[in-house]
Amino acid sequence: MTSLDLLFWITGGVLLQLALYGCIVFWRHWQAYRALRNVAAEFDIAVNAEPEPELMPTASAAWAGYRTFHVERKVVEDASAQVCFFYLVPEDKKPLPAFLPGQFLTFMLDIPSPTGGTHSVIRCYSLSDAPHPSHYRITVKRTPAPLGSPFPPGQSSNYLHDQVEVGSQLQVRAPAGHFYLDPSDAPVVLIGGGIGITPLLSMLNGCLAAQPGRELWLFYGVRNRAELVMAAQLQALAAQYACFHLHLCLSNPLAYDLDRHRSGPVHTHHSRVDVALLRRLLPLKPYHFYICGPTPLLQSLVPALVDWGVPDGRIHFEAFGPASIPRKKPVSATPDTPHGDDNAVEVSFARSGRQVPWQPGMGSLLDFAEGHGIAVSSGCRSGACGTCQTRIRTGEVVYTQAPDFDPEPGSCLLCVCTPKTALTLEV
């Protein structure tokens, strides 16, 4: 045997050993993968932790500042004309960017003043449908004057209901907001109270369009059937999609609600939405919970879900109106944020002449100011509209989440920041 032949056999032996080693490694990984899938199937847990690329929605602000839209359609939803849909089309007729289901639009409304002329009001309204390239849809409930209160009715909602018609022009900022549906294939529980159903309609329609097999539960709480929004459409979706489970919760049902015979895939409960109901109906799965509604709903449900054992990262919520919902774990921790009762920070409100100590757990500066009777203009309460922008006279703040709106230098957005040092604010 020549030296060349010997080299050939040695090389062949080495390659054969490498091939056998590769096959053994692959076989072991394959066995581990099959075992993992068997466990996932046993507990009905999705193996794909990350969303498929084609199912991941994108949301990029396609325009800066305000863009002119006109009302293409205005649809009154209920017999009492308390809820209205507005279909908005851009004047420039350019395609609209996709948004994340659950986000909102910010409007600058020129509302007539009682003394003549107009004044600008900034308000945020949730998108209430799946993304569409030609139009956006918002749903607005008329806000009446509170009973026994000197406060007037909601000026923006009544303006939209009474004075904005088909063809009216509106100034609109691009979709924004941090309350939106996670695009993974994890099962979802949507919980809406009253008009808080609005962003959940966007989540529901968007999910059924992009992920028609994803498990969805909707618990929709109202006082009685007369207050339901899109009841017929919801029932039709429940009949069409086996993965969608619809539960209506009537806290104060009318005799008509009790006596009426109903058929179809809709479950009705004569109670409020609470954790006892969820624990009775939901199988044990890694759900993501999305809750939107009035403050009392969030204040009762969010801590109860945590007590039930739902991980904090799987509880997402948005309040319609001022709310500060305590979490047992902070959403984000910043090393510069003081901790402990001994680390109170003095916050001064210059125009109001107030000095109040702020401590961790007291919420954002907006919640803190409102809790001490200091009026601050606000809109989205999530760092997107800029309504609560306030000048900082002295001191520094730290943001609990990155704002979508860029505040002016020397200013901050009170709704998404807390004091880092002793602070003096303009309000």
N, C-alpha and C positions, 0 to 999 in steps of 0.2 A: 504494500500500500504506500503510495507516495505521500509526501507531506501535504500536497494540495487536497488529496482525498481525505486525509485525516482532518484537515481544517474544515472541509465541507461537512463531515459527520459531526464534528463538535458544534459547528454553527447550527446545524439542523436540530441537534439535541437541545441546545439552549432555546431555540425558537419554539420547539415542542413543549418544553417546560413552561415558557411564558404563556403559551396558548392554553395549556391545562390550568394554570393559575388564574387566568382571566375567566375561564369557564366556571371555575369553582366560586370565584368572587361574585360573578353574575348570578349564579344559582342561589347563593346565600341571600343576596339582595332581593331576588325575585320571591324567595320564600318569605322574607320579612315583609315585603310589599303585600303579598297575598294575605298574610296574617293581619296586617293593618286594615286591609279592605274588609276582611271578615268581621273584625271588631267594629268597624264603622257601620257595616250593614246591620250588625246585631243591635246597635244603639241608634240606628238611623241618623248618623252624623255624616255630613257631606265630606268627601275626601278632598275635593278641590277647595283649598282654603282661600286661594286667590281667585278673583273673578276672571272670567274669560275676557281677553282684550276687546272683543267686539261688543261685549255687554257693558263695558265700563263707560258711563256717560262722561262727556267732557263739558266743562263750563268755563269758558273764557270770555271776559268782558270784551265784546266786539266793538264797543264804542266808549269813549271817555265822556264824562259829564252826562248831560241830558240829551235825549233823542226824541224827536217829535213822532208821536203815534196818533192815529185817529181810531174812534170806536166804530168797528165794522158791524158789530151786532150787540144788542143789549137785550138780555133775556131775563124776565122776572121769573124766579123759580117757584115762589109760593103764592097762595091766594091772598095773603095779607100784605104782599109786596115788601117783605122785610129783607129778602135775600135776592140779589141780582147778579147775573153773570155779565161780564164785559169782555168782549173779544176785541183785541187790540192788534192793529196792523201798522207797520212803520210807514211813514209818509214817503221815505226814499225807496220803498219797495225792495230793499235788499234783503237777502235771506237772514233769518234770525239765528243767533248761536244757540246751540243746545244748552240746557241748564240742568242742574242736578235736581231730581224730583224732591220737592219740599222747600225749595228756595223761594224768594220773594222778589218783587219789583218795588223800587222806590219812586214815588211820584212827587213832583212839585206842582201843587194845585193853586191856581189863582182864584181865591174864593172871594166873592163880593163882600164888602164890609157894610155894616149897618149904616155907617155915616157916609157912604159913597166910596167909589173906587174899589180896589181889590187889595188883598194882602196874601202873601205866599205862605202856604202851609206844606210841610214835608211829611208824607205818610208812606208807610210800607204796607203792601197787600200781597199775600201769598199767591203764587201761581197755583192753579187748581186743576191742571190737566197735564198729560204727558207732553214732552217737548214736541213742537211742530215747527217746521222751517218757515211758515208763512204768517203765523199769528201766535199771540200769547192770550191766555185766559186768566182773569182774576175773578174772585167771588167776594162780594161785599155785602155785609149785613148792616142794615140801618141801625144806628145807635140812638135810642130815644133818650130823653132827659131822665135821669134817675128819679124814681118816685120819692116824693117828699124832700127833694134836694133843690137848692137854688141853681145848680149847675145846668147849663143849656144842653140840648142834644148834641151828639157828635157832629161837628161841623163838616168834616171831610166826607164821612159816609153819607150824610144827608145831602151834601152838595152833589156827590156822584149819583145818588138816586134821583134827585129832583131836577138837576140842571144839566147834567151831562147826558147827551143823547147821541144817536147814531150820527156820525160825522164830526162830533166834537173832537178837538185836538187836546192831547195831554202830553206833558213833558215827563219822560221816563228814563231812569237810570237802568243799566244792565242788571240782569239777575245776580243776586248775591245771597249770602246767608250760610251759616254753618249747620243748620238743621236740615239734613237731606238723607236719603236712603242709601245705605251701604250696598254697593253693587255686587257683593258676594252672593253665594247661593245659600247662605244660612237662612233658616226659617224666620219669619217676621211676624210680630204682633203690633198692629196699629191700634191706638186708643185715642179716640177723639171725643171731646166734649163740646156740644153746641157748635158754633161756627168754627171751632178748632178743627173741624173735619176738613177744612179747606186744603192745607198742605198735604194731608193724608190722602185726599183724592188724587193729588198729583203723584204721590208715591205709589198708590194703588194702580192707577192707569199706566204710569211709566213702567212699573214692574211687570204688569200683565202683558204689555206690549213687547218688552225686551226679554223677559224671563217667564214665559207663560206657565212653566212647571214649578216655579218656586212656591213654597208653602207660605200662605198669607192668611192671617186672621185679622178681622176688623171688629173691634168693640166700639160701637157708636152710641154715646150717651146723650140723651135729650130728655126733656120733661115728658113730652108726649109726641105722638106721630105727626101732629101738625107742625112741629119744629124740624122734622127731618129734611135734609137737603139731598136731592137726587135719589130719593128712595127707590123709584122705579128702575133707574139705571143700575143702582147697586144690586138690586135683586136680580136683574138680568145678567150681570156679571157673575153673581154667585151661581146662577143656573148654568152659565156657559163654562166656567172654569172649576173643575173639581178640586183644585188646590186652594181655592178661595173660600174661607169660612166666614160668613157674615152673622154678627150678633148685634141686635138692637137692644139697648138697655133704656127702658122708660122709667124714670124716677117718680113721675107723677102722672100716671096714665089716666086718660079720660074714659068715661063709660064706653065710648065708641071703640077705644083701643082694647078694652077688656072683652067686649062682646063680638068684635069683628072676627069672622073666620078667615084665616089666612093659609095659603098653601104656597109651596115652593121652598127653596133651600135657604130660608131665612129663619133664624132662631131669635125669639123675642123673650126678654126677661123684664119683669116688672120690678126693677131695682137699679141702683146706681152701679157703675163699673167699679169694682173693688178687687182686691187681691184674692179674697175668698172665692169669687166667681172664676177668676183666672186659674187658680189652683185646682178647681173642680173640673174645668173643661180642657185645659192645655195638657197634652202629653209632655213627659219630661224630655225636653230637647233644648239645644243651645240657642234659644230665641234671641233676636234683637228686638227690644221694645222701643217704639216711637210714640210719644205721648204729646198731644197738643190740646190745649183748652184753657179754661179759666184757672186762676191761681189755686182755689180749693182742691180742684182735681189733682193738680200736680203735687200740692203739699201733702195730700193723703196717699197718692200712689207711689211716688218716687221713693220715699223712705220705706214703704211697705215692701216694694220689690227688692230693695237691698236686704231687708230683714228676711225675706224669703230665700235669699241666697243668690239672686241674680247679680252677676259681676257688674260693677259700676260702669265698665266700658261698654256694656250692652244695653244701657239705659240712656236713651236720647229724648230730650224734651224741649218744648218751646211753649212759652206762656203767651196767651192773648191778653195783654195788659201787664201792669207792673207785677213782678214776682221775683222773689229770691228764694230759691229752693235749696236747702242745705244738702250737701252730699257728705257721706261718711269718709270719702276720700276726695282730695282735691282733683279737679280735672287736669291741672298741670301744676307742677311745683317749680318754682324759680328760686335759686339759691339766694337771690337778693331780697326775697320777700320775707319780712320778719315773721317769726313763729313764736307762739306762747303768749300767755296773758300778760307777761311782763314787758312785752315789746309793743306797747301801744304807740301809735303814731298820731301826732297832733295834726288835725286837718282844719284849716281855717277857710271859711267862706266869706270873702271880703265884702261883697255887696250885701249879703244877709247879716253880716256882723256876728257870725257864730263861730265858735271854736269847739270842736268835738273830738275826743280821742277815738281813733279807728284801731280795731284789733283784727287779727286773722279770723276768718269765719263770718265777718260782717258783710261779705259780698262786695260787689263792685262799688266804685265811688258814686255811681248813679243810684244804686239801691240804698247806699249809705245816706246820700243827701235826701232822698225821698223819705227815708225812715225818720229823718229829723225835721220833716216839714219844710224842706227847702225845695221849691219848685224848679225843675229843670226840664227844658224842652227835650223830648226824646221821640224816636221813631222806631227803628228796627230792634234796638236793644241788643244788637250783636255786632256792632262795629262796622256796619255797612253803609248807613245813610249819612252819617256826619251831623245829625241833628243835635246831638248832645256835646258837640265840640266846645270845649271851654279853655280859656286862656289860663296858663299856669303863671302865677306871679313869682312864686319861689318854690323850690323843692323839685323832686323827681317822682315819676310814676313808673310802674311796671305793668305790662300788658299780660293778661291771663290767656289771651289768644291773639293771633296776628289779625289786626283789623283789615277789612277790605277797603275802607276809606282812608286816604292819606291825610291825617290832620295837618293843619298849618304849623310851621315851626313855632315852638313856644306854647302849643296847645295840646290837648289830649282828648280822647273820646272816653267820657266818664263811664259808659256802659260796659267797657271791657278792660278797665284798668283798676289798679289798687295803688295806694301810696307806697313808695319805696323809702322816702324820707319824710320829715316834717314838711307839710304842704300848705300852700296858700293858693286857693282857686278864685277866679274872678266872680263866680256866682254868689 
